[in-house]
Amino acid sequence: MFRIKRLYTFMLQSFMPLLVMTFFISLFVVMMQFLWRFISDIVGKGLSFDVIAELFFYATLTMVPMALPLAVLLASLMTFGNLGEKFELTAMKASGISLFRIMSPLIIVMSVIAVGAFFFQNNVLPVAQTKMWTLMLSMRQKTPEVEIPERSFYDEIPNINLYIDRKNPETGMLYGMILYDMTRGMDNSRVILADSGSLSFTEDKKHLFMHLYDGEMFENLRDNAMGVTASGYMPFRREQFDDKQIYMAFDANFNRIDEGGIRSQYVGQNISELRHSIDSIGARVDSIGSVYAAEILSAPMMGLSQTLSRREGDSIVNYRRPEVAMEKPLDLDSVFNAPSASYAKTYLNQALNKARRQKMDYEYRSLSLAEEAKIMRKHDIEMQKKFTLSFACIIFFFIGAPLGAIIKKGGLGTPLVISVLLFIVYFIIDNSGFKMARDGKIDVYQGMWMSSAVLLPLGIFFTYKAVGDSAVFNVDAYRNFFNRLIGREPKRNLELKEVVMRDIVPEDAVAMIARFDADCRREAEKISRKNALMRRMSIKGLHHLKDRLNDIVDYLSNSRDMAVVNLLNNYPFNITSRNLGAVIDNNRNLTDLISKDREAAGDDKN
């Protein structure tokens, strides 16, 4: 009977709640970024709550591809960081359980999430993007809610500029009104001044009703039969009124546009539709390019051309090609032998204009082909995105889980900082690759998989280090490495011990140093010789001296004399031919110091 092991259940119970929590946190963060970006298209339009909620729902679905990798990275970091901080991971490894076995249930979960992310990208995301952008375009086309400010012109009403001096918020009355009406054009504009008035909408919200009191109107009469007078003045009409009502077309309703236009774009297509679109656009680009190439080949040069034939499949096609070989050179200077200078100038201007027209024609054709190629790249980019999300989730898991096991820091602080930094790097690389692929600077697959190619070695490196329990973040190890790289020898940092469990015996210490010093002098003598064999033997001897030196330092570090400890710090970590002389000098100083201490101790006893 198949049973899930308790270890696997424990790992799932530790990982899944954190994944759900971090996913919704990441989704909230990216939704705030979306709201900050499109706030101007939403606010001030008088939209109902259900329309805004529908927009936010579809926008949330479109933000899943950005939030899911970050959630996986943060959840895996927190899970294994908590296990390492509480020494639970150490206990598992001490029981003989490898890191891969500990990660195995989560690897299965991540495989399921990756497969689900692929189907989400292919089936759900196109529908969500279609509906979201349909709502966004509908909101942008909706007229804003009328909210007229005081002492400034309001131009949100189409072809109307309205100024008011003050308004009464309780009654809605407007005072000191100036209205510029340009619905019939600038030449037939009219200006209305009113002492007070009010604005309201009709029941169908398709017209704006203005009720004005005590004012006058000035109106141009260009379209009037009288036209402009002989003196050049334009007639106008002036009207004074006590009560005037004006209706203006102003659709305040929210009208959804058709989804068909967005659905046919690359954002609303799945993989099969994207492949069909790419094939169609590619065939169209090839066809247009063939037509342009045939026209260029058949275009005459300097009025001379030649009819040639070529085989295309089973048929023979005739085309005209410029004749390069001529019996005699073309006399271009004959243009200046025209009857007059004006004729020569005319010939040159005609030739120049013809060259410019031909250049503009070729530029237009190249731009049209470039635009078609850009559209095809956008379709290809959208198709590659169906796969990159799943792969990014797996890569981030194999970065976060080993990294959490290495740093052994749980909670939300350190994992959040590391996750944000790694995700910023991923986002910058991914966005750069996307832009270069969109502009055609690199191939589409190279641009879209660039971030995965950069982070994959990082995931392999962290996994390898975590499995081998390597100290990736050991500062001393990196310091020693760079010191060796630049040729700087590390220094010992011994301190006087407060509690000594075993005192040193001066006679034994002096004997150890004497034997060590004798070996150092023999190796120095070998190095001084010019015999290559002796030099190679001295290299092995130096490694042996290093072990002997470490034994002496370990023994003498129990000394109660600070001067002895300071001399021990003068010994290098590695003995080489360059510092062997300094080691011999330090042996002599250390022997003299211990001998004096021994004599002083003997005098005290006497």
N, C-alpha and C positions, 0 to 999 in steps of 0.2 A: 504494500500500500504506500502510495506516494505521500510524503509528509514534508512540509516546509520546515527547515531547520530553524531553531530558535534564534540563531545568529542572523539569519536572513530576515526574519520577522523584526528583530531589533533594528537592523539597518533600515528597513523600509519605514518603520515607525519613527525613526530619527530623521529620515530624509524627506519623506513626502509632506509632512506639515510645513517644514521650512520651505520646500519648493513652492507650495501653494501660497504661503505668506509672501515670499519674495517676488513671486510672479505678479501678485496684485499690487505690491508696492511699486515694482518697476512699471507696471501698466499705468498706475496713477501718475508717476513721474513723467512718462512720455505723453500722457494725455494732457498734462499741464503745459507741456511744450507745444502740443497741437492747439490748445486753447489760446495760448499766447500768440501763436502765429496767425490764427484766423479769427481773433476776437472782433476785429473791425467789420467782418462780414456777417457777424451774428447779432451784435449789440445794436440797438436802435432801429431794428426792423419791425418791431411789434409782432414777433413770431410767437406762436402758441407753444405751450410747454411740451405737447406731444411731438411737435416737429423738432424741437431742440433735443428732446430725449432720443428720438429716432436717429438724429445726426450723431449724437454722442455714442449710441450703441454701435453704429456702423464704423465710426471712427475708432472705437475701442478694438473692434475686430481687425481693422487695418494696422493697428499698432502692435498686434501680437508678435509679428516677426522681429520687431526691435526689442520687445520686453522679454521674450522667452529665453534667448541666449544669456542675457544679463541675469535672469532669475536662476538659471541652471548654474551659472558660475558662482553666484552668491550663495545659493543653497548648498552646493557641494563644499565650498570653503567653510561655511558655518558648521556643517555636519561633521566633517573630519577634524575641523579645528576644535570643536567641543569634545570629540572623542579623544583627541590628543591632549587637551588641557586637563581632562579628568582622568588621564592615564588609562582609559578604557582601551584605547588603541594599543598601548604598550602591553596591556594584559592579554589582548587577543594575539599579538605577535609572540609573546612569551609562551602561549599555549601551542605554538607551532602553526598558527593560521597565517598564511601569507596575505599580503595586501590585496592581491588580485582576487583571492577568495573572499575577502571582506567586501570588496567592491563588486563582486559578481552579481548580486541581486540588483544593485543600482545600475549596472551596465545593461541588464535586461530591461529595466524600466526606461533607461535612456534610449535604448533601441526602439521600444514601443513609442516613446515620445517623438523620436526622429521620424518614424513611419507616419505617425499621426500628423506631424508638422508638414510632411510632404503632401498628404491628402488635403490638409487645411489650405496650404498654398495653392493647390491645384483646383479645388472644388469650392471652397468657402470664400477665400480672399477675392477672387474675381467678382463674385456677386456683391460682396461687401464694398469693394472699391467702386463698383458701378453705382450702387445706390448712394454712397457717401458723396461722390463727385456730382451726381445728379442733384442731390439736395444742396450742395455748396453752390453750384451754378444757379440753381433756382433762387437761393437766398441772395446771391449777388445781383440778380435781375430784379428782385423785389424792391419797390420804392421804400425808402426809409420812413419810419414813423414821424409824423409832423410834430416837431418840438422846436418852436421858434424862439430863439434867444432875444434878449433885450439889447438895444443899441448896437446891433450888428446885422449885416445883410445875411439872409437865409436863402440858399440857392438849391435846396434839395427838391423843391417842386420843379418839374421839368419846364424849362423856358420861362420861369418866373423867378424874380428876385424881390424879396420882401423884407422890409425894414420896419421895426416897431420901436417906439420910444420906451414904452413900458406895458406891462400886462397885469391883469388881476387874476391871480391863481385860483380864487374862489369862484368867480363868475365866468372866467375864460375870456373876458373882454380884452381887446387889444387897442391901444391908444397911440396916436401919432404914427399912423401907417403910411408908408410909401411903397407902392407896388409898381414894378417894371414888368410889363407883359410883352414878351417877344415870341408868342406862339405863332404869329404870322410873319415872322422875319424881322430883321433889324430895321428895314426901311418902313415897315408898317407897325412899329412898336407903339405902345401906348403907356402913359404914365398916369397912375391914379394916386391921388392924395386924399386921405380920409382922416377925420378927427378920431373915429373909433370904428370898431367892427369886430366880427367874430368869424371863426372858421369851423366847419363841420363837414362830415362825410355823408353822402347819401346812403340809403339802406344797403344797396348792393356794393358799396365801397369802391365804386368805379368812377365817381365824380366828387370833386371838392366844391363845397358850397361856401361862398363868401357873402356875408351880409355887411355892407358898409354904410356908414352914417356920416352926413354933413361933410362933403368933400367935392372935389372936382377932378375931371379927367381930361388929359391931353392926348390926342390921337393923330398920327400922320395919315395922309390920304394919298399916298403914292399910287395905289391901285385904283383910286377914284378916276373917273372919266376925265376930269379936268387935268390930271397929270401935273407936271412941273410947269409953273408959269413962265412967261417969256423972260422975266427978269431973273430966272434961275432959282426962285424960291419954291419950296415945297409947301403945298397947302396943308393945313391941319384943322382939327376940330376940337373945340373946347366945350366941355359940358360941366355944369354944376348940378349937384344932386344933394338931396336931403336923405334919401333912402335908396340904395342901389343893391341889387342881387346879381351875383356872377357865378356861373357854373363853369368848371374847368375839368377836363379829363384828367383823372388821377387815380390809377388803379392801385388800391392799397391791399388787394388780396394777395395771398401766397399761391402762385401758380407753379406747379411742377412741370419741368420740361420733360420731354420724352427721353427714356433711358436708352433708346436705340443708338443714339450718337456715341454715348460713352461705352455702351456694350460692344460696339464694333472696334473700339480702341484697344491697344495692347493691355491696358490695365484691367479689362473685363474679359479676358480670354484665358482658357486653360491651355494645357500643353498641346493637345491635338489641334486646337484652333490656332495657336501661335505658330506651330509648324506649317500649317496650311497657309497662313498669312505670310510667313517668311518665304515659302516657295513661290507664292503669287507675286510678292514684291520683287524677289530675285529674278523671276522670269520677265517681269515688266522692265526692270533695270537692264537686263541683258538685251531685250528687244529694242529698247530705246537707244542703248549704246550701239547696237548693230546698225540701226538706221542712221545715227549720227556719223558713224565711221564710214558708211557707204556714201553719205553726202559729202564728207570731207574728201574722200578719194575721188569722187566724180567732179568736184569743184574745179573749174579751170584756173590756171595760174597765168596772169598777164594775158588773158584772152586766148591762150593756147591750151588745147586738150587733146587726148587720144582715147579712142574707144578700145577697151580691152575686155577680155572674157575670163571668167573663173568658174570653177565647178563647185556647186553647193549641193551636196547629195547626188541625186540622179539628174539634176538639171544644170544647165549652163546659164550663168547670169552675165549680162553685158554691163559694164560700168565705164565711166570716163575717168581717166587719170591724167594729171598734168604732164605735159610733155617737157621733160627736162633737157633732153638732147636737142639742140637746134643747129641748123647749118651755119649760122653766124650769130655772134652776140647781138643782143637787143640793144639798140642805140637809145639809151635813156636821155642822153643830152639833146636829142632831137626835140624834146618837149620845149626846151628853151629857145628853139628856132622858130617859135610861133610868129605869126605876122605882127603881134604886138605883145607888150608885157602883160596886158590884162588877160590875153588868151592863155599865156603860160601860167599865170596865177590861177585862172579858172581851172585849168587841167590839174594843177597840183591840189587845189581845194577839193575837186571832185575825187581825186585819188585818196586824199586824206579822209574825207567823209566816208568813202566806201570802206576803207580799212577800219575806221572807227565803228561803223555799223557791223562789220563782220566780227570785230573783237567783242562788241556788246552781245552779239548773237551767240558766240561761243561761250562767253561768260554766263549768259542766261542758261544755256544748255548745261553747262557744268554745275551751276547752282541747283538746277532742277534734279540732276542726277545725284548730287551730294545730298539733297534733301530726302530723296527716295532711299538712299543708302543709310541715312541717319534714322529714318523710320524703321528700316529693316533691323538696324542695330538695337533700337529700343525694344522691338519684339523679341530679339534674341536675348537681350538683357533680362527681360521679364521671364523668359523661359528658364534662364540659368538660376534666377532667384528661387524657383521652385525647389531646387536641390541644395542651394547653399545654406538655407536655414537649418535643414536637418543636419548637415555636416557641421555647421557652427555649434549646434547644441552638443554634439558628441565631443568636439574639440574642447569646448569650454568645460565640460565635465572632467575630461582627462587633464585639464589644467587646474581646476578648482579642487578636486578631490586630493591629488597628491600634494598640492601646495598647502592645503589645510592640514594634511598629515605631517608636513615638514615644519610649518610655523607653530602648530599646536596652540593656536589662539582662537577661542570661541567667541560667542556673543555677536554683536552687530557692528562693533567699532572697526577693528583691524580688518576683518573680512570685507566690510563695505568699502573701506579705502582702497584695498588691493583690487577689489572687483571693479570699482569705478575707473581706476587707472588703467587696468587691462582692457576694459570695455572702450575707453576713450581711444586707446591705441588701435583696437579693432575697428572702431567706427571711422577713425581718420583714414586708415589703410583701405577700408571697404569703400568709403566715399571717394577717395582718390582714384581707386581702380574703376569705380562706376563712371566717374567723369571722363577718365581717359578712354574707357571703352565706348562711352556715348559719343565722344568727339572723334572716334576713329583713330586715336593715336596708337592704341594697341588692340589686339584681338579681343573680342568680347569675353571669351572664356578666360583669358589671362586676367582681364580686369576684374571680373566677378569672382574669380577664385584666388585673387591675390591675397586677401586677408586670411583665408584658410591656409594658403601655402606658407604664410609667415608664422601663423600661430601653431600650426601642426608640429614643427620641430620643438617649439616651446613645450607643448603638451607631452611629447615623447621624452624630452629632457627631464621634466618634473616627475613624470611617472617612473623613469629609470632611477632617479635619485631617491624617490620615496620608497621604492621597492628595496633598494640597497641601504636604506637608513642613512643616507649621506647628509652631512650638515651643509645644506646649500647656503644657508644664511649665517654661517659661522664667520664673523667679521675677522677673527684672528687668522683663519685659513686664507682669506682673500688678502689680508695685509702681508702675510708671509709670502704669498705667491707673487705679489707685485714687488715686494722687496727683492726677491730672487730674480725677478724679471729685469729690474733696473740695476742689479748688482749690489744692492745694499744688504748687508748681513743683519739678521735680526739679533737683538740683544736679550740676554737673560734678565729676568726680573725677580730674583730671589729676595725674600725678606726674612728678617730674624723671626724665628718661631717663638710664640709665647709659651707653648708647652712642648717639651721635647721628651719623647717616650724612650729614646735610647741615646745616651751620650756617646760622643766619639772618643776613641782612644788615640791620643796623640802619636804613640809609637806606630800603631797600625796605619794612621793617616800618612805619616811621613814615609813609611815603607811603600804604601800604595803610590804616592806621588813620585817616589824615587824610581819605582819600576816603570811607571808611565813615562817619566822624563827620559829614562834610558831608551825606551822604545821610540820616543819622539826624536831623539838625537840620531838613532840609527836610520830612521826614515829620512831625516834631513840630509844625512850623508848619502843615501841612495839618490835623492833628488839632485844633489850637487854634482853627481857623476853624469857624464854625457852618454852613457850606455842606454840605448833605448829599452832594452830588456829590464834593466834596473828601474827605469822610470815607470814602466807598466806595473812592475811589482810594487812600487811605492804607492800607486793609486789604491791597490787592494789594502795595503797597510794603513793608509789614511782612514779607510772605512772602519778598520779594526780599532784604530785609535779613537774614533768617535764613540764607539761603544764603551771603551775603557774610560773615556772622559765622563760619560754620563754616569757610570758607576761611582766615580770619585765625587761628582757633584751631588749625587743622591746621598752619599754617605756623609759628606762634609756639610750638607745643608742643615744638619742637626746641631751644628756648632752654636755655642752661646756667645761667640765673639763676632761682633758686627764687622770688624775688619776682615775676618775670614770670609764672611758672606759677600762683602764687597769685591774681594778678589775672585770669588767664584763667578760673580756677574761679569767679570772681564773675559771669561772663557767664551769662545764662539760656539754656536750650535754645530757648525760643520767645520772640520779641520781640512784645510787645503794647503797647497805648497806655499801660498802667499802669507798665510797667518800662522804657519808652523813655528816661525821664530818667536812671534809674540806669545804663543802657547808655552814655549820653553822658558821664556823670561817670567811668565806668570807662575810656572811651576817653581822656579827658584824663589820668587817672592813669597809664594804660599808656604813653601817649606821653611823658609827663614821665620815667618810669622808664627807658624805652629811650634817650631823649635823654641822660640823665645817664650811663647805661652807655656810650654812644658817646663822650661827652666824656672819661669816665674812661679809656676805652681809648685815645683820642687822646693824652692826657697821658702815659700809660705809654709810648707809642711815642716821643714827644719826649724 
